């Protein structure tokens, strides 16, 4: 999700954000978005029994709060269908977690940290979270879904000086490396996959090792940079003030020659994040000498997750990712 106006304390923002999740260009072959009533209630998001949710930070450690401050966490669904089904979210997250899923058969040692989207307003827990892990573990990999702190607005469209989701993502990958032996993973084969707002976090993790929080323990002495990155329908990268054909990046986007091999997924008809967003990022990585692959499809819109629709991208991208992971030696 990207570029949404943030509204507090109501969840009007979710109605706006989910419009992008279900929005389809009029020329698409997919059916029109079905608008559903919102359904939200206070409560901590809980995974199914095969997931183990662990806190990212010690309970005694004070954390910077999201824009909702002390409002209790909530879960919700509604506002639109993706692949014929509702998508669910967690909101008002003040104590972030990661939920681990272990492969049930062969374990090749690699691991994937999943960064769901939601416009930095909510966390799309199933569509871009647990459903991704269902596929990841089938590939013989360990998977972790990050529930990072939200909501966090971008005033006047500017990146916050301290991005809470990035802090949580860096902490999560540090924990995965520090606990690699107990999790049964290779600490040098830990990557990320991010969707929309989560894709921006994946790109940010790839290009910096600087932290904006004080080091807490041994986990924070591990590298926060992923070993590979998959960026799906990314946002907030392109400086579109430079004109329609510009491919310049926003001033807050930094590119490192040490960024890991990166695979970019995008639909050209994405109505939320134009195709120049990933093009600009891919070209910048390439200029820095970073291996980068792109898989572009004509149709697919935005926020399709891994749910099959009439658009080929929604059915074919997992196979593209699997082949790419083989190509770079992860699988």
Buried (B, 14 or more C-beta within 10 A) or exposed (E): BBBBEBBBEEBEBBBBBBBBBBBBEEEBEBEEBEEBEEEBEEEBBEBEEBBEBEEBBEEEEEBEBBBBEEBEBBBBBBBBBBBEEBBBBBBBBBBBBBBBBBBEEEBBBBBBBBBBBBBBBBBBBBBBBBBBBBBBBBBBBBBBBBBBBBBBBBEEEEBBEEBBBBBBBBBBBBBBBBBBEEBEBBBEBBBBBBBBBBBBBBBBBBBBEEBBBEEBEEBBEBBBBBBBBBBBBBBBBBBBEEEEEEBBBBEBBEBBEBBBBBBBBBBEBBBBBBBBBBBBBBBBBBEBEBBBBBBBBEBBBBBBBBBBBEBBBBBBBBEBBBEBBEEBEBB
